[in-house]
Structures are given as C-alpha cells and as structure tokens.
C-alpha cells in the first residue's frame, strides 16, 4: 500500500503532493509568482468569498494571512502591515 504525504503550499497553504508551491502560485515556468500578482489573486479570492467586504478589509486580511506563509512572511509589504 502506498501512502501519499501531503504538505502545504508555502505561498497560500493549499494542500499539495510535492514541491514548495501549488499550481495556483507559480507561473508557466514553475517559478513562484511575484508578490503583487499573488496578492491581487488572493484578494480576489477573498472578495468572491465575501463580496460585501471592503477592499481595505480584504487587503488587511490577506496581508495577515500571508504573514503566516513561509514564502511571504518576510516580504516588505507583509512586515509593514
């Protein structure tokens, strides 16, 4: 019996089979997307989940979440929050 070990994407926390990042957090070459691209996509995801939230609240919540992710916790936008 083969067991698969799942880990979490270091950028967004999504469960993944292997590697540091999930398919949603990398570009077409497999490299981690730049911070602004990933940030905007995550804010958009939050907005779809809570359409009544203000942009300011969505950005703040996204920055707070990214502060828990290894790929972003030392990024200047995250540490300046």
PyMOL Python script that loads the backbone (N, CA, C, O; Angstrom):
from pymol import cmd

cmd.read_pdbstr("""\
ATOM      1  N   UNK A   1       0.846  -1.182   0.000  1.00  0.00           N
ATOM      2  CA  UNK A   1       0.000   0.000   0.000  1.00  0.00           C
ATOM      3  C   UNK A   1       0.884   1.235   0.000  1.00  0.00           C
ATOM      4  O   UNK A   1       1.823   1.338   0.789  1.00  0.00           O
ATOM      5  N   UNK A   2       0.581   2.165  -0.884  1.00  0.00           N
ATOM      6  CA  UNK A   2       1.343   3.399  -0.983  1.00  0.00           C
ATOM      7  C   UNK A   2       0.599   4.510  -0.260  1.00  0.00           C
ATOM      8  O   UNK A   2      -0.594   4.708  -0.486  1.00  0.00           O
ATOM      9  N   UNK A   3       1.279   5.217   0.587  1.00  0.00           N
ATOM     10  CA  UNK A   3       0.670   6.366   1.236  1.00  0.00           C
ATOM     11  C   UNK A   3       1.303   7.620   0.663  1.00  0.00           C
ATOM     12  O   UNK A   3       2.508   7.674   0.419  1.00  0.00           O
ATOM     13  N   UNK A   4       0.473   8.620   0.457  1.00  0.00           N
ATOM     14  CA  UNK A   4       0.997   9.880  -0.041  1.00  0.00           C
ATOM     15  C   UNK A   4       1.048  10.858   1.112  1.00  0.00           C
ATOM     16  O   UNK A   4       0.138  10.939   1.937  1.00  0.00           O
ATOM     17  N   UNK A   5       2.111  11.575   1.141  1.00  0.00           N
ATOM     18  CA  UNK A   5       2.301  12.568   2.188  1.00  0.00           C
ATOM     19  C   UNK A   5       1.976  13.931   1.601  1.00  0.00           C
ATOM     20  O   UNK A   5       2.633  14.379   0.662  1.00  0.00           O
ATOM     21  N   UNK A   6       0.983  14.580   2.142  1.00  0.00           N
ATOM     22  CA  UNK A   6       0.604  15.898   1.646  1.00  0.00           C
ATOM     23  C   UNK A   6       1.279  16.956   2.508  1.00  0.00           C
ATOM     24  O   UNK A   6       1.418  16.814   3.723  1.00  0.00           O
ATOM     25  N   UNK A   7       1.686  18.012   1.837  1.00  0.00           N
ATOM     26  CA  UNK A   7       2.235  19.161   2.523  1.00  0.00           C
ATOM     27  C   UNK A   7       1.416  20.368   2.093  1.00  0.00           C
ATOM     28  O   UNK A   7       0.481  20.247   1.302  1.00  0.00           O
ATOM     29  N   UNK A   8       1.765  21.505   2.608  1.00  0.00           N
ATOM     30  CA  UNK A   8       1.046  22.734   2.273  1.00  0.00           C
ATOM     31  C   UNK A   8       1.921  23.639   1.418  1.00  0.00           C
ATOM     32  O   UNK A   8       3.133  23.728   1.614  1.00  0.00           O
ATOM     33  N   UNK A   9       1.284  24.304   0.472  1.00  0.00           N
ATOM     34  CA  UNK A   9       1.974  25.287  -0.360  1.00  0.00           C
ATOM     35  C   UNK A   9       2.538  26.371   0.550  1.00  0.00           C
ATOM     36  O   UNK A   9       1.834  26.882   1.420  1.00  0.00           O
ATOM     37  N   UNK A  10       3.786  26.716   0.354  1.00  0.00           N
ATOM     38  CA  UNK A  10       4.439  27.727   1.186  1.00  0.00           C
ATOM     39  C   UNK A  10       3.985  29.142   0.848  1.00  0.00           C
ATOM     40  O   UNK A  10       4.336  30.089   1.552  1.00  0.00           O
ATOM     41  N   UNK A  11       3.217  29.292  -0.213  1.00  0.00           N
ATOM     42  CA  UNK A  11       2.721  30.598  -0.623  1.00  0.00           C
ATOM     43  C   UNK A  11       1.285  30.850  -0.171  1.00  0.00           C
ATOM     44  O   UNK A  11       0.953  31.955   0.257  1.00  0.00           O
ATOM     45  N   UNK A  12       0.418  29.810  -0.267  1.00  0.00           N
ATOM     46  CA  UNK A  12      -1.002  30.022   0.046  1.00  0.00           C
ATOM     47  C   UNK A  12      -1.582  29.051   1.067  1.00  0.00           C
ATOM     48  O   UNK A  12      -2.670  29.284   1.593  1.00  0.00           O
ATOM     49  N   UNK A  13      -0.864  27.961   1.353  1.00  0.00           N
ATOM     50  CA  UNK A  13      -1.340  26.991   2.333  1.00  0.00           C
ATOM     51  C   UNK A  13      -2.183  25.865   1.768  1.00  0.00           C
ATOM     52  O   UNK A  13      -2.618  24.988   2.515  1.00  0.00           O
ATOM     53  N   UNK A  14      -2.423  25.871   0.464  1.00  0.00           N
ATOM     54  CA  UNK A  14      -3.216  24.812  -0.162  1.00  0.00           C
ATOM     55  C   UNK A  14      -2.487  23.471  -0.049  1.00  0.00           C
ATOM     56  O   UNK A  14      -1.267  23.423  -0.208  1.00  0.00           O
ATOM     57  N   UNK A  15      -3.212  22.384   0.221  1.00  0.00           N
ATOM     58  CA  UNK A  15      -2.554  21.070   0.282  1.00  0.00           C
ATOM     59  C   UNK A  15      -1.960  20.710  -1.080  1.00  0.00           C
ATOM     60  O   UNK A  15      -2.600  20.902  -2.114  1.00  0.00           O
ATOM     61  N   UNK A  16      -0.738  20.189  -1.071  1.00  0.00           N
ATOM     62  CA  UNK A  16      -0.067  19.771  -2.297  1.00  0.00           C
ATOM     63  C   UNK A  16       0.621  18.440  -2.066  1.00  0.00           C
ATOM     64  O   UNK A  16       0.896  18.056  -0.929  1.00  0.00           O
ATOM     65  N   UNK A  17       0.895  17.743  -3.152  1.00  0.00           N
ATOM     66  CA  UNK A  17       1.566  16.443  -3.079  1.00  0.00           C
ATOM     67  C   UNK A  17       3.067  16.595  -2.903  1.00  0.00           C
ATOM     68  O   UNK A  17       3.683  15.874  -2.117  1.00  0.00           O
ATOM     69  N   UNK A  18       3.658  17.535  -3.638  1.00  0.00           N
ATOM     70  CA  UNK A  18       5.111  17.696  -3.569  1.00  0.00           C
ATOM     71  C   UNK A  18       5.500  19.102  -4.011  1.00  0.00           C
ATOM     72  O   UNK A  18       4.698  19.839  -4.584  1.00  0.00           O
ATOM     73  N   UNK A  19       6.747  19.451  -3.729  1.00  0.00           N
ATOM     74  CA  UNK A  19       7.254  20.766  -4.099  1.00  0.00           C
ATOM     75  C   UNK A  19       6.847  21.817  -3.082  1.00  0.00           C
ATOM     76  O   UNK A  19       6.029  21.557  -2.200  1.00  0.00           O
ATOM     77  N   UNK A  20       7.417  22.995  -3.209  1.00  0.00           N
ATOM     78  CA  UNK A  20       7.103  24.037  -2.232  1.00  0.00           C
ATOM     79  C   UNK A  20       5.825  24.817  -2.532  1.00  0.00           C
ATOM     80  O   UNK A  20       5.235  25.394  -1.618  1.00  0.00           O
ATOM     81  N   UNK A  21       5.378  24.847  -3.812  1.00  0.00           N
ATOM     82  CA  UNK A  21       4.249  25.698  -4.193  1.00  0.00           C
ATOM     83  C   UNK A  21       3.205  24.942  -5.002  1.00  0.00           C
ATOM     84  O   UNK A  21       3.533  23.994  -5.715  1.00  0.00           O
ATOM     85  N   UNK A  22       1.948  25.360  -4.892  1.00  0.00           N
ATOM     86  CA  UNK A  22       0.860  24.756  -5.659  1.00  0.00           C
ATOM     87  C   UNK A  22       0.804  25.355  -7.064  1.00  0.00           C
ATOM     88  O   UNK A  22       1.487  26.331  -7.376  1.00  0.00           O
ATOM     89  N   UNK A  23      -0.023  24.745  -7.890  1.00  0.00           N
ATOM     90  CA  UNK A  23      -0.158  25.184  -9.279  1.00  0.00           C
ATOM     91  C   UNK A  23      -0.719  26.599  -9.406  1.00  0.00           C
ATOM     92  O   UNK A  23      -0.506  27.249 -10.430  1.00  0.00           O
ATOM     93  N   UNK A  24      -1.425  27.086  -8.401  1.00  0.00           N
ATOM     94  CA  UNK A  24      -2.021  28.420  -8.459  1.00  0.00           C
ATOM     95  C   UNK A  24      -1.014  29.523  -8.126  1.00  0.00           C
ATOM     96  O   UNK A  24      -1.250  30.691  -8.432  1.00  0.00           O
ATOM     97  N   UNK A  25       0.096  29.158  -7.506  1.00  0.00           N
ATOM     98  CA  UNK A  25       1.063  30.146  -7.035  1.00  0.00           C
ATOM     99  C   UNK A  25       2.309  30.261  -7.904  1.00  0.00           C
ATOM    100  O   UNK A  25       3.195  31.069  -7.625  1.00  0.00           O
ATOM    101  N   UNK A  26       2.373  29.454  -8.955  1.00  0.00           N
ATOM    102  CA  UNK A  26       3.544  29.502  -9.825  1.00  0.00           C
ATOM    103  C   UNK A  26       3.166  30.013 -11.208  1.00  0.00           C
ATOM    104  O   UNK A  26       2.005  29.962 -11.614  1.00  0.00           O
ATOM    105  N   UNK A  27       4.180  30.509 -11.925  1.00  0.00           N
ATOM    106  CA  UNK A  27       3.960  30.949 -13.296  1.00  0.00           C
ATOM    107  C   UNK A  27       4.126  29.778 -14.254  1.00  0.00           C
ATOM    108  O   UNK A  27       4.268  28.634 -13.822  1.00  0.00           O
ATOM    109  N   UNK A  28       4.110  30.058 -15.544  1.00  0.00           N
ATOM    110  CA  UNK A  28       4.175  28.987 -16.539  1.00  0.00           C
ATOM    111  C   UNK A  28       5.496  28.230 -16.533  1.00  0.00           C
ATOM    112  O   UNK A  28       5.581  27.130 -17.079  1.00  0.00           O
ATOM    113  N   UNK A  29       6.542  28.816 -15.913  1.00  0.00           N
ATOM    114  CA  UNK A  29       7.836  28.124 -15.833  1.00  0.00           C
ATOM    115  C   UNK A  29       7.997  27.337 -14.542  1.00  0.00           C
ATOM    116  O   UNK A  29       8.992  26.633 -14.362  1.00  0.00           O
ATOM    117  N   UNK A  30       7.016  27.452 -13.634  1.00  0.00           N
ATOM    118  CA  UNK A  30       7.096  26.761 -12.352  1.00  0.00           C
ATOM    119  C   UNK A  30       7.699  27.602 -11.244  1.00  0.00           C
ATOM    120  O   UNK A  30       7.851  27.132 -10.116  1.00  0.00           O
ATOM    121  N   UNK A  31       8.046  28.856 -11.559  1.00  0.00           N
ATOM    122  CA  UNK A  31       8.613  29.763 -10.549  1.00  0.00           C
ATOM    123  C   UNK A  31       7.482  30.433  -9.761  1.00  0.00           C
ATOM    124  O   UNK A  31       6.396  30.666 -10.292  1.00  0.00           O
ATOM    125  N   UNK A  32       7.747  30.729  -8.518  1.00  0.00           N
ATOM    126  CA  UNK A  32       6.777  31.432  -7.677  1.00  0.00           C
ATOM    127  C   UNK A  32       6.417  32.763  -8.324  1.00  0.00           C
ATOM    128  O   UNK A  32       7.294  33.509  -8.761  1.00  0.00           O
ATOM    129  N   UNK A  33       5.123  33.054  -8.383  1.00  0.00           N
ATOM    130  CA  UNK A  33       4.671  34.339  -8.913  1.00  0.00           C
ATOM    131  C   UNK A  33       5.203  35.471  -8.045  1.00  0.00           C
ATOM    132  O   UNK A  33       5.532  35.270  -6.876  1.00  0.00           O
ATOM    133  N   UNK A  34       5.285  36.669  -8.632  1.00  0.00           N
ATOM    134  CA  UNK A  34       5.736  37.815  -7.847  1.00  0.00           C
ATOM    135  C   UNK A  34       4.663  38.153  -6.798  1.00  0.00           C
ATOM    136  O   UNK A  34       3.503  37.762  -6.927  1.00  0.00           O
ATOM    137  N   UNK A  35       5.072  38.869  -5.790  1.00  0.00           N
ATOM    138  CA  UNK A  35       4.182  39.165  -4.669  1.00  0.00           C
ATOM    139  C   UNK A  35       2.905  39.859  -5.112  1.00  0.00           C
ATOM    140  O   UNK A  35       1.816  39.454  -4.704  1.00  0.00           O
ATOM    141  N   UNK A  36       3.011  40.896  -5.936  1.00  0.00           N
ATOM    142  CA  UNK A  36       1.825  41.662  -6.324  1.00  0.00           C
ATOM    143  C   UNK A  36       0.808  40.794  -7.060  1.00  0.00           C
ATOM    144  O   UNK A  36      -0.392  40.913  -6.815  1.00  0.00           O
ATOM    145  N   UNK A  37       1.262  39.938  -7.941  1.00  0.00           N
ATOM    146  CA  UNK A  37       0.346  39.041  -8.656  1.00  0.00           C
ATOM    147  C   UNK A  37      -0.365  38.124  -7.674  1.00  0.00           C
ATOM    148  O   UNK A  37      -1.589  37.999  -7.709  1.00  0.00           O
ATOM    149  N   UNK A  38       0.394  37.490  -6.806  1.00  0.00           N
ATOM    150  CA  UNK A  38      -0.186  36.553  -5.845  1.00  0.00           C
ATOM    151  C   UNK A  38      -1.117  37.283  -4.887  1.00  0.00           C
ATOM    152  O   UNK A  38      -2.193  36.778  -4.565  1.00  0.00           O
ATOM    153  N   UNK A  39      -0.715  38.466  -4.430  1.00  0.00           N
ATOM    154  CA  UNK A  39      -1.530  39.251  -3.502  1.00  0.00           C
ATOM    155  C   UNK A  39      -2.874  39.599  -4.145  1.00  0.00           C
ATOM    156  O   UNK A  39      -3.920  39.391  -3.530  1.00  0.00           O
ATOM    157  N   UNK A  40      -2.863  40.125  -5.371  1.00  0.00           N
ATOM    158  CA  UNK A  40      -4.100  40.502  -6.049  1.00  0.00           C
ATOM    159  C   UNK A  40      -5.005  39.295  -6.272  1.00  0.00           C
ATOM    160  O   UNK A  40      -6.223  39.400  -6.123  1.00  0.00           O
ATOM    161  N   UNK A  41      -4.433  38.172  -6.620  1.00  0.00           N
ATOM    162  CA  UNK A  41      -5.254  36.970  -6.833  1.00  0.00           C
ATOM    163  C   UNK A  41      -5.866  36.487  -5.524  1.00  0.00           C
ATOM    164  O   UNK A  41      -7.005  36.021  -5.505  1.00  0.00           O
ATOM    165  N   UNK A  42      -5.117  36.596  -4.437  1.00  0.00           N
ATOM    166  CA  UNK A  42      -5.652  36.164  -3.143  1.00  0.00           C
ATOM    167  C   UNK A  42      -6.723  37.132  -2.640  1.00  0.00           C
ATOM    168  O   UNK A  42      -7.714  36.705  -2.047  1.00  0.00           O
ATOM    169  N   UNK A  43      -6.529  38.423  -2.871  1.00  0.00           N
ATOM    170  CA  UNK A  43      -7.563  39.405  -2.514  1.00  0.00           C
ATOM    171  C   UNK A  43      -8.831  39.107  -3.324  1.00  0.00           C
ATOM    172  O   UNK A  43      -9.935  39.141  -2.782  1.00  0.00           O
ATOM    173  N   UNK A  44      -8.673  38.818  -4.614  1.00  0.00           N
ATOM    174  CA  UNK A  44      -9.820  38.475  -5.457  1.00  0.00           C
ATOM    175  C   UNK A  44     -10.554  37.246  -4.959  1.00  0.00           C
ATOM    176  O   UNK A  44     -11.784  37.201  -4.977  1.00  0.00           O
ATOM    177  N   UNK A  45      -9.799  36.246  -4.512  1.00  0.00           N
ATOM    178  CA  UNK A  45     -10.407  35.041  -3.958  1.00  0.00           C
ATOM    179  C   UNK A  45     -11.211  35.380  -2.700  1.00  0.00           C
ATOM    180  O   UNK A  45     -12.328  34.898  -2.514  1.00  0.00           O
ATOM    181  N   UNK A  46     -10.627  36.213  -1.848  1.00  0.00           N
ATOM    182  CA  UNK A  46     -11.331  36.630  -0.627  1.00  0.00           C
ATOM    183  C   UNK A  46     -12.604  37.405  -0.978  1.00  0.00           C
ATOM    184  O   UNK A  46     -13.637  37.245  -0.326  1.00  0.00           O
ATOM    185  N   UNK A  47     -12.520  38.241  -2.009  1.00  0.00           N
ATOM    186  CA  UNK A  47     -13.676  39.039  -2.421  1.00  0.00           C
ATOM    187  C   UNK A  47     -14.812  38.148  -2.932  1.00  0.00           C
ATOM    188  O   UNK A  47     -15.983  38.427  -2.677  1.00  0.00           O
ATOM    189  N   UNK A  48     -14.470  37.092  -3.643  1.00  0.00           N
ATOM    190  CA  UNK A  48     -15.509  36.158  -4.105  1.00  0.00           C
ATOM    191  C   UNK A  48     -16.163  35.443  -2.925  1.00  0.00           C
ATOM    192  O   UNK A  48     -17.348  35.115  -2.974  1.00  0.00           O
ATOM    193  N   UNK A  49     -15.404  35.206  -1.881  1.00  0.00           N
ATOM    194  CA  UNK A  49     -15.958  34.548  -0.685  1.00  0.00           C
ATOM    195  C   UNK A  49     -16.812  35.501   0.144  1.00  0.00           C
ATOM    196  O   UNK A  49     -17.769  35.075   0.790  1.00  0.00           O
ATOM    197  N   UNK A  50     -16.470  36.794   0.129  1.00  0.00           N
ATOM    198  CA  UNK A  50     -17.176  37.794   0.939  1.00  0.00           C
ATOM    199  C   UNK A  50     -17.359  39.075   0.128  1.00  0.00           C
ATOM    200  O   UNK A  50     -16.640  40.051   0.342  1.00  0.00           O
ATOM    201  N   UNK A  51     -18.318  39.080  -0.801  1.00  0.00           N
ATOM    202  CA  UNK A  51     -18.494  40.224  -1.696  1.00  0.00           C
ATOM    203  C   UNK A  51     -18.832  41.540  -0.998  1.00  0.00           C
ATOM    204  O   UNK A  51     -18.623  42.610  -1.571  1.00  0.00           O
ATOM    205  N   UNK A  52     -19.343  41.479   0.213  1.00  0.00           N
ATOM    206  CA  UNK A  52     -19.715  42.713   0.906  1.00  0.00           C
ATOM    207  C   UNK A  52     -18.543  43.369   1.640  1.00  0.00           C
ATOM    208  O   UNK A  52     -18.676  44.496   2.119  1.00  0.00           O
ATOM    209  N   UNK A  53     -17.420  42.699   1.735  1.00  0.00           N
ATOM    210  CA  UNK A  53     -16.257  43.247   2.447  1.00  0.00           C
ATOM    211  C   UNK A  53     -15.624  44.384   1.643  1.00  0.00           C
ATOM    212  O   UNK A  53     -15.624  44.363   0.412  1.00  0.00           O
ATOM    213  N   UNK A  54     -15.093  45.361   2.346  1.00  0.00           N
ATOM    214  CA  UNK A  54     -14.409  46.469   1.679  1.00  0.00           C
ATOM    215  C   UNK A  54     -13.050  46.015   1.161  1.00  0.00           C
ATOM    216  O   UNK A  54     -12.476  45.047   1.660  1.00  0.00           O
ATOM    217  N   UNK A  55     -12.550  46.709   0.172  1.00  0.00           N
ATOM    218  CA  UNK A  55     -11.220  46.396  -0.365  1.00  0.00           C
ATOM    219  C   UNK A  55     -10.181  46.488   0.750  1.00  0.00           C
ATOM    220  O   UNK A  55      -9.295  45.639   0.843  1.00  0.00           O
ATOM    221  N   UNK A  56     -10.284  47.501   1.583  1.00  0.00           N
ATOM    222  CA  UNK A  56      -9.338  47.686   2.685  1.00  0.00           C
ATOM    223  C   UNK A  56      -9.341  46.479   3.627  1.00  0.00           C
ATOM    224  O   UNK A  56      -8.281  45.996   4.025  1.00  0.00           O
ATOM    225  N   UNK A  57     -10.526  45.998   3.979  1.00  0.00           N
ATOM    226  CA  UNK A  57     -10.631  44.843   4.872  1.00  0.00           C
ATOM    227  C   UNK A  57     -10.057  43.588   4.211  1.00  0.00           C
ATOM    228  O   UNK A  57      -9.377  42.797   4.863  1.00  0.00           O
ATOM    229  N   UNK A  58     -10.332  43.409   2.918  1.00  0.00           N
ATOM    230  CA  UNK A  58      -9.813  42.248   2.187  1.00  0.00           C
ATOM    231  C   UNK A  58      -8.298  42.272   2.116  1.00  0.00           C
ATOM    232  O   UNK A  58      -7.645  41.248   2.318  1.00  0.00           O
ATOM    233  N   UNK A  59      -7.732  43.452   1.827  1.00  0.00           N
ATOM    234  CA  UNK A  59      -6.278  43.567   1.759  1.00  0.00           C
ATOM    235  C   UNK A  59      -5.641  43.302   3.113  1.00  0.00           C
ATOM    236  O   UNK A  59      -4.623  42.615   3.203  1.00  0.00           O
ATOM    237  N   UNK A  60      -6.236  43.843   4.160  1.00  0.00           N
ATOM    238  CA  UNK A  60      -5.705  43.637   5.510  1.00  0.00           C
ATOM    239  C   UNK A  60      -5.742  42.159   5.895  1.00  0.00           C
ATOM    240  O   UNK A  60      -4.763  41.628   6.421  1.00  0.00           O
ATOM    241  N   UNK A  61      -6.865  41.497   5.635  1.00  0.00           N
ATOM    242  CA  UNK A  61      -6.990  40.078   5.959  1.00  0.00           C
ATOM    243  C   UNK A  61      -5.998  39.248   5.147  1.00  0.00           C
ATOM    244  O   UNK A  61      -5.418  38.292   5.660  1.00  0.00           O
ATOM    245  N   UNK A  62      -5.805  39.613   3.885  1.00  0.00           N
ATOM    246  CA  UNK A  62      -4.869  38.881   3.032  1.00  0.00           C
ATOM    247  C   UNK A  62      -3.442  39.058   3.532  1.00  0.00           C
ATOM    248  O   UNK A  62      -2.688  38.087   3.589  1.00  0.00           O
ATOM    249  N   UNK A  63      -3.059  40.272   3.892  1.00  0.00           N
ATOM    250  CA  UNK A  63      -1.714  40.502   4.432  1.00  0.00           C
ATOM    251  C   UNK A  63      -1.510  39.737   5.736  1.00  0.00           C
ATOM    252  O   UNK A  63      -0.440  39.174   5.966  1.00  0.00           O
ATOM    253  N   UNK A  64      -2.526  39.716   6.585  1.00  0.00           N
ATOM    254  CA  UNK A  64      -2.426  38.950   7.834  1.00  0.00           C
ATOM    255  C   UNK A  64      -2.216  37.471   7.553  1.00  0.00           C
ATOM    256  O   UNK A  64      -1.417  36.815   8.221  1.00  0.00           O
ATOM    257  N   UNK A  65      -2.933  36.945   6.565  1.00  0.00           N
ATOM    258  CA  UNK A  65      -2.780  35.535   6.219  1.00  0.00           C
ATOM    259  C   UNK A  65      -1.403  35.263   5.614  1.00  0.00           C
ATOM    260  O   UNK A  65      -0.749  34.280   5.963  1.00  0.00           O
ATOM    261  N   UNK A  66      -0.968  36.139   4.706  1.00  0.00           N
ATOM    262  CA  UNK A  66       0.336  35.937   4.071  1.00  0.00           C
ATOM    263  C   UNK A  66       1.475  35.985   5.090  1.00  0.00           C
ATOM    264  O   UNK A  66       2.538  35.410   4.856  1.00  0.00           O
ATOM    265  N   UNK A  67       1.265  36.653   6.197  1.00  0.00           N
ATOM    266  CA  UNK A  67       2.279  36.712   7.255  1.00  0.00           C
ATOM    267  C   UNK A  67       2.511  35.335   7.869  1.00  0.00           C
ATOM    268  O   UNK A  67       3.531  35.118   8.523  1.00  0.00           O
ATOM    269  N   UNK A  68       1.587  34.409   7.670  1.00  0.00           N
ATOM    270  CA  UNK A  68       1.739  33.055   8.202  1.00  0.00           C
ATOM    271  C   UNK A  68       2.366  32.109   7.185  1.00  0.00           C
ATOM    272  O   UNK A  68       2.662  30.959   7.510  1.00  0.00           O
ATOM    273  N   UNK A  69       2.570  32.574   5.974  1.00  0.00           N
ATOM    274  CA  UNK A  69       3.098  31.729   4.896  1.00  0.00           C
ATOM    275  C   UNK A  69       4.610  31.917   4.748  1.00  0.00           C
ATOM    276  O   UNK A  69       5.078  33.050   4.639  1.00  0.00           O
ATOM    277  N   UNK A  70       5.377  30.829   4.743  1.00  0.00           N
ATOM    278  CA  UNK A  70       6.839  30.922   4.646  1.00  0.00           C
ATOM    279  C   UNK A  70       7.335  31.738   3.448  1.00  0.00           C
ATOM    280  O   UNK A  70       8.349  32.428   3.553  1.00  0.00           O
ATOM    281  N   UNK A  71       6.644  31.668   2.330  1.00  0.00           N
ATOM    282  CA  UNK A  71       7.109  32.380   1.137  1.00  0.00           C
ATOM    283  C   UNK A  71       7.006  33.894   1.269  1.00  0.00           C
ATOM    284  O   UNK A  71       7.718  34.619   0.573  1.00  0.00           O
ATOM    285  N   UNK A  72       6.130  34.389   2.150  1.00  0.00           N
ATOM    286  CA  UNK A  72       5.849  35.824   2.189  1.00  0.00           C
ATOM    287  C   UNK A  72       6.069  36.494   3.541  1.00  0.00           C
ATOM    288  O   UNK A  72       6.048  37.723   3.612  1.00  0.00           O
ATOM    289  N   UNK A  73       6.277  35.749   4.596  1.00  0.00           N
ATOM    290  CA  UNK A  73       6.297  36.382   5.925  1.00  0.00           C
ATOM    291  C   UNK A  73       7.377  37.440   6.108  1.00  0.00           C
ATOM    292  O   UNK A  73       7.257  38.293   6.988  1.00  0.00           O
ATOM    293  N   UNK A  74       8.433  37.404   5.293  1.00  0.00           N
ATOM    294  CA  UNK A  74       9.488  38.418   5.384  1.00  0.00           C
ATOM    295  C   UNK A  74       9.383  39.476   4.283  1.00  0.00           C
ATOM    296  O   UNK A  74      10.236  40.359   4.192  1.00  0.00           O
ATOM    297  N   UNK A  75       8.342  39.392   3.446  1.00  0.00           N
ATOM    298  CA  UNK A  75       8.192  40.365   2.371  1.00  0.00           C
ATOM    299  C   UNK A  75       7.897  41.751   2.973  1.00  0.00           C
ATOM    300  O   UNK A  75       7.142  41.844   3.941  1.00  0.00           O
ATOM    301  N   UNK A  76       8.474  42.820   2.424  1.00  0.00           N
ATOM    302  CA  UNK A  76       8.275  44.166   2.973  1.00  0.00           C
ATOM    303  C   UNK A  76       6.807  44.594   3.105  1.00  0.00           C
ATOM    304  O   UNK A  76       6.457  45.258   4.080  1.00  0.00           O
ATOM    305  N   UNK A  77       5.954  44.236   2.164  1.00  0.00           N
ATOM    306  CA  UNK A  77       4.526  44.600   2.282  1.00  0.00           C
ATOM    307  C   UNK A  77       3.864  43.898   3.460  1.00  0.00           C
ATOM    308  O   UNK A  77       2.963  44.442   4.099  1.00  0.00           O
ATOM    309  N   UNK A  78       4.324  42.688   3.736  1.00  0.00           N
ATOM    310  CA  UNK A  78       3.741  41.913   4.832  1.00  0.00           C
ATOM    311  C   UNK A  78       4.267  42.423   6.169  1.00  0.00           C
ATOM    312  O   UNK A  78       3.491  42.591   7.110  1.00  0.00           O
ATOM    313  N   UNK A  79       5.560  42.668   6.267  1.00  0.00           N
ATOM    314  CA  UNK A  79       6.130  43.116   7.535  1.00  0.00           C
ATOM    315  C   UNK A  79       5.727  44.552   7.881  1.00  0.00           C
ATOM    316  O   UNK A  79       5.763  44.942   9.048  1.00  0.00           O
ATOM    317  N   UNK A  80       5.344  45.336   6.873  1.00  0.00           N
ATOM    318  CA  UNK A  80       4.949  46.734   7.112  1.00  0.00           C
ATOM    319  C   UNK A  80       3.504  46.873   7.548  1.00  0.00           C
ATOM    320  O   UNK A  80       3.074  47.975   7.889  1.00  0.00           O
ATOM    321  N   UNK A  81       2.746  45.796   7.549  1.00  0.00           N
ATOM    322  CA  UNK A  81       1.315  45.901   7.861  1.00  0.00           C
ATOM    323  C   UNK A  81       1.026  46.352   9.265  1.00  0.00           C
ATOM    324  O   UNK A  81      -0.138  46.478   9.646  1.00  0.00           O
TER     325      UNK A  81
END
""", "prot")
cmd.dss("prot")
cmd.show_as("cartoon", "prot")
cmd.util.cbc("prot")
cmd.orient("prot")
